[in-house]
């Protein structure tokens, strides 16, 4: 017998996204449960999402925070 678990995809934006709605959303609960981080364009919530491995997403965020795009 196969059991299927449904994971709710609740989309969130960064608390830094106060720029008129042009931002990326992600689904942290889905990421925690699956190890895959779905991301999408907040202006197009019914459009496609991109699934990124959690370790790659973590590296991306770390690079933004510490690299040339970092804000102090």
N, C-alpha and C positions, 0 to 999 in steps of 0.2 A: 504494500500500500504506500503510495507516494503522498507526502504531505506538502502542501504549498503554503508558504507564509507570505502575506501581503504586507509590504512596507509602504507606509504613507510617504509620499514625496512632498514634504512641506518646504517650499522655497523661501529663502531669506536673502536679504541684501546686507552688505557691510554697514556697520554703524557710521562709516565714513561717507556713505553714498547719499549725500545731501546736495546733489548737483543737478536737480531737475529730472531725475529718473533715467539717466543714461548710464546704466550700470549692469553688472553681471550678477545673477542670482545663483545660489547653490543650495543643495539639499543635505544639510549635515546629518540628519537622522538616517537617511538612506546611505550616506557615505559610511557612517559608523557600522551599519548592519552588513554592508556588502563589500567594503573596501574600494568602492568605485564612487567618484565624486561627479554627480551630474551638474553641469553648468548650462545656463541659458541667458539669452538677452532679455532683460527686464521689460524692454519695450515691445517684445513679441512673445508673450507668455504661452501662446498656443503653437509657437514655432518649434523647431527642433532643439534638442539639447545635445550637448557633447558630454560623453562619459569619459572621465579621466581617471587613471589609477591613482589611488590615494597618495602613494609615495611621490608620484610626479606632481600632483597638485600641491603637496607640502613643499616640495622643492621650488615650485613656481612662486608660491606665496613668500617663502623665505627670501628668494632672490629679489622680489619686489621690495620687501621690507628692508633689505640690507644692501641692495645694489644701487645703481645710478638713479632709479626712480624713487628711492627712499625720501621721505619728508621728515625733517627733524623738528 
